[in-house]
Amino acid sequence: MTGTAAPVTVGPQEAGAAAAQDLITALADAGMRPDRIGTVIEDVLACRHDHPTAVSEDFYDAFASTAASLVADLRDPEAG
């Protein structure tokens, strides 16, 4: 039996955390220094809309929290 799998949906928190993980992993794998990655994350978070929704706030809160943890681990590998 062949069929199309149902699309997998995730909530804004999971999407925000995954986006931070993907971005930071790609930047670190490309050789970017942790301090520069932190600056990139600050730039991303500075681009929030002027009129956020509850969903966008959930996304960006999870993105910020995950990013802070990952960048801290990059800065101090022994702490992670």
Residue pairs with C-beta under 8 A, 6 or more apart in sequence:
10 18
11 58
12 55
12 56
12 58
12 59
12 62
13 58
13 59
13 61
13 62
14 62
15 59
15 62
16 58
16 59
16 60
16 61
16 62
16 63
16 64
16 66
17 62
17 63
17 65
17 66
19 59
19 63
20 41
20 62
20 63
20 64
20 66
20 67
20 70
21 66
21 70
23 40
23 41
23 44
23 67
24 37
24 41
24 67
24 70
24 71
24 74
27 36
27 37
27 40
28 34
28 37
28 74
32 40
34 71
34 74
34 75
35 75
37 71
37 74
38 71
38 75
41 64
41 67
41 68
41 71
44 63
44 67
45 60
45 63
45 64
45 67
48 56
48 60
49 56
52 60
72 79
72 80
73 79
73 80
